[in-house]
């Protein structure tokens, strides 16, 4: 993705949230929207965002489980 595409995604995200919420937007709603967009656009970018910002995994096994679900593999 180039810078213009990232800006467009961000602008669309803000617009969607403004349409859905009248006043305050819960942080969980922002995180979910970002996760949905990243999953469709760039699964590689989804992993670090998910791990460090949104989900706060307890351990590496929990993180690996998320990665496996993204690639459609399960042990």
C-alpha positions in Angstrom: 0.0 0.0 0.0 1.2 3.5 -0.8 0.7 6.6 1.4 -2.4 7.7 -0.6 -4.1 4.3 -0.1 -3.4 4.4 3.6 -4.8 8.0 3.9 -7.9 6.9 2.0 -8.5 3.9 4.3 -8.0 6.2 7.3 -10.4 8.8 6.0 -13.0 6.1 5.2 -12.6 4.6 8.7 -13.2 8.0 10.3 -16.2 8.6 8.1 -17.8 5.3 8.9 -17.3 5.9 12.7 -18.8 9.4 12.5 -21.8 7.9 10.7 -22.3 5.2 13.3 -21.7 7.2 16.5 -23.3 10.5 17.3 -20.9 11.7 19.9 -18.1 9.6 21.5 -16.7 6.5 19.7 -15.7 3.6 22.0 -12.1 2.6 21.6 -13.2 -1.0 21.1 -15.2 0.1 18.0 -12.1 1.8 16.6 -10.0 -1.2 17.2 -12.5 -3.6 15.6 -12.8 -1.3 12.5 -9.1 -1.2 12.1 -8.8 -5.0 12.5 -11.5 -5.5 9.9 -9.8 -3.2 7.4 -6.3 -4.6 8.0 -7.6 -8.2 7.6 -8.9 -7.3 4.2 -6.0 -5.2 3.1 -2.9 -6.6 4.6 -2.8 -9.7 6.8 0.9 -9.1 7.6 0.1 -5.7 9.0 -2.7 -7.2 11.0 -0.5 -9.4 13.2 1.7 -6.7 14.8 -1.3 -4.3 15.2 -3.3 -7.1 16.8 -0.4 -8.2 19.0 0.8 -4.9 20.3 -2.2 -2.6 20.2 -5.6 -4.3 20.1 -5.6 -7.8 21.6 -2.8 -7.8 24.2 -2.0 -11.5 24.0 -1.1 -13.3 27.3 1.7 -15.4 25.7 3.2 -16.4 22.4 0.9 -19.4 22.1 -2.1 -17.2 22.0 -0.5 -15.1 19.4 0.5 -18.1 17.3 -3.1 -19.3 17.5 -4.3 -16.1 15.9 -1.7 -16.3 13.1 -2.7 -19.9 12.4 -6.4 -18.9 12.2 -5.4 -16.2 9.6 -3.6 -18.8 7.4 -6.4 -21.3 7.9 -4.3 -23.9 9.7 -5.0 -25.5 13.0 -3.0 -28.0 15.0 
